[in-house]
């Protein structure tokens, strides 16, 4: 195997190199230079994100355990875009006195978990897939508990690691059944040998349950709101977008390359879980007062909409899922960007604290409104087109009742998103958020999110390019 062959693993190698450079900077830079580790890390990851779009070749490594293609490269690039936004949004928070000494650790953990997600997406073997999941999960638990001086943050880390351990155990139990009935863990070989036997279907159900924990699909969502509330806001945004996006991407690959033989079975499973996830996520979001818990249940409901693309079982459905996740990254991180800016400036994280925000900080109010409208699917912003393609994919296969339920849930979601808009523009607060100026990094991240929401909505060429990719369907 030549050295050039390893360039197939470009994304992962660049992340590992970046982590080593950050570690070297932490060790050898003096105290004055360490103040620039945040800027150094952001620039370094910006270069990695750009490098990800350079031409690449498809291929395999390690006897087929690692596989790369145009589709997997696109998925990794989408995650990189979201992670870069999180990197930028995190800089002002890391400048705080209580976090400044842990800056390099924060970026090392982010780079490590992202490398695990990349290995998971490029897996061609269930062992590589599981190693990727664990490499992605353990650093996230440390990030959730990053505010070590806060009890809620430590509690969030414990809850995340315990729920992840449970989900991994369930997933491994399912994989053991799949291995026991097929005698192999290679995706291609499992697909050829997988049938409709009871043990294989039971193994798939356990596997799907394990993945449902990662995506916060009902009824495996109970950890989400508590972990999101207790984690630092930047980590919450990473959990809601990047972590969930990676799990959705690998589930796309596995359902359509490993389990096509039981498509009727997993379509029924997705039908039920999609309805439950949309409905419960939306209904519980109405009751929330903490903005992070509010966005947690919003992200649960979004997972329900994403499942509509899976159920179609066709090229349009898969392209719709990938496109929607791209839109979701800009929309959700736009909303979280405003939450991070207000939290850093005032420490306020309740919806009531946003009363009268437009009168003191009109720009932040307008950006939050745009992001929430996109999440709700109001035209002409990008979220509308994302939901439209998802609904079209399901309707094309005759799931009209499911689409109707999704539309009704969209109306419910519009109600609670408008509650936040009403608080900002109409309600009068006794102690409104004082006027403050955002720093350069916050403005940059929000500008990218706004541009992303607008461009991805009107540039139909993006969706057409994704639709032309091969998903193995």
Secondary structure, DSSP 4 states (H G I P E B T S, - for coil): --GGGGGGGHHHHHHHHHHHHHHHHHHHS-TTGGGGHHHHHHHHHHHHHHHTTS----EEEGGGTEEE-HHHHHHHHHHHHHHHHHHHHHHHHHTSTTTGGGHHHHHHHHHHHHHHHHHHHTBSBHHHHHHHHHHHHHHHHHHHT--TT-HHHHHHHHHHHHHHHHHHHHHHHHHHHHHHHHS--BHHHHHHH--S-HHHHHHHHHHHHHHHHHHT-TTS-TTHHHHHHHS-HHHHHHIIIIIHHHHHHHHHHHHHHT-GGGHHHHHHHHHHHHHHHHHHHHHHHHT--BHHHHHHHHHHHHHHHHHHHHHT-SHHHHHHHHHHHHHHHHHHHHHHHHHHHHHHHH---BGGGGTTHHHH-HHHHHHHHHHHHHHHT-TTSHHHHHHHHHHHHHHHTT-HHHHHHHHHHHHHHHHHHHHHHHHHHT---TTPPPP----HHHHHHHHHHHHHHHHHHH-HHHHHHHHTS----
